[in-house]
Amino acid sequence: ANQALLAAKAGATFVSPFVGRLDDLGQDGMELIQEIRQIYDNYADLTTEILAASIRTVGHVKQAALIGADVATLPPSVLKALVQHPLTDKGLAQFTADWKKTGQKIL
């Protein structure tokens, strides 16, 4: 958090804490994102954006959004997992089946 403050005061466009790598070291990467957000919110003149890097889970994505990270980098597997949910899959399957029963076509 201290480095993020120094970077912002020096005019950095982004800071990018590596959440997953911090977690690998036994630290809470999301806690760091939250600390940086609080620091930046305390100073109206700071325009540096927080890039939550090395996101590894959908939980990290949600936490980063709730905390107020401006940007996140994540692997394709996590991006795909964001749109998956058993009820969504079930609802889409039912919608498709119902649509087929109508005999209509969009194109």
N, C-alpha and C positions, 0 to 999 in steps of 0.2 A: 504494500500500500504506500509505503514511503517513496519507493521508486516511481510509482504511478503519479504521485503528487509532484515530484521533481520533474518528471517528463512533461506533465501538463504545464507547470510553471515555465518550462523551457520552450513551450509552444508546440509540443508534439500533437500530431493529428489524431493518432491512435495510441493506446497502450493495449498489449495483447497478452494477458496472463494465460499460461497454458494450464487450464483446469485439470485435465486428465493427468498430466505429468506431476502436478502438485499432489493430486490424490495418490499417485503411485508412491510418493515420498511420505505418505501418512499424514499429509496436511489436507485441509478442506479447501479445495480450489474455489468452490462457490462462496465460501465465507470471504475469501479475498476479493472476489467480484463485488460482493455486497459492501465491503469496507471501502473499496475504491469508489463505488457509486455514492456512498454517503459523503465521502470527502469531496468529490466533485460537486455534489449538490450543495455543499456548504459554501462554495465559492462561485458566485454568479459569473465571474470573469473567465472561468475555465471552460474551454470549448472542446477539450480532448474527449474523444469517444472511446468507449470500452469495447474491445473486441475479445469476447470470451473464446479463447482458442483451445484446441484439443478437446472438444466436447465429445463425450463417448456414450452418452445415454440420452434417451428421451427425457428422463428426469432432469438431467443437466440443462436441456433446452428449456424446459418449463421454468426451472429455477432462474436461469439467466434472464428470461423474459420477465418474470415476476420482480426480479431485482432491478431490472432496467438496463441491462447490457444493451449496447447499441447495435452490435453485430456479433455473429458467432460463426465459427468454422466447425464443420462436422463432416464425418465420412458419409458416403452414400447410404450405407446400411442404416444409420441413424435417421437420415432424411426420409428414407422409405418407411421406417418404423413409425414416424410421426403420423402418417396417414392410415396406419393399420390399427384397427380395433375390432374385436369380435362382433360387436353390435353393428358397426359400420359395414363390415363384410356381409353379415346376415341381411341387413337392410338393402344393400345393393343387389344381392342375389334375389331377394324377394321382388324388388322393383323390376329387375330384368325379366324375371319369370312372368310377372303380371303384364309387363309391356308386350312380351311375345304373345300372350294370350289374346291381345287386342287385334293382332294381325296388322297393325299399323307400322309404317316405316317413316323415319325422319328424312332420309335421303331418297 
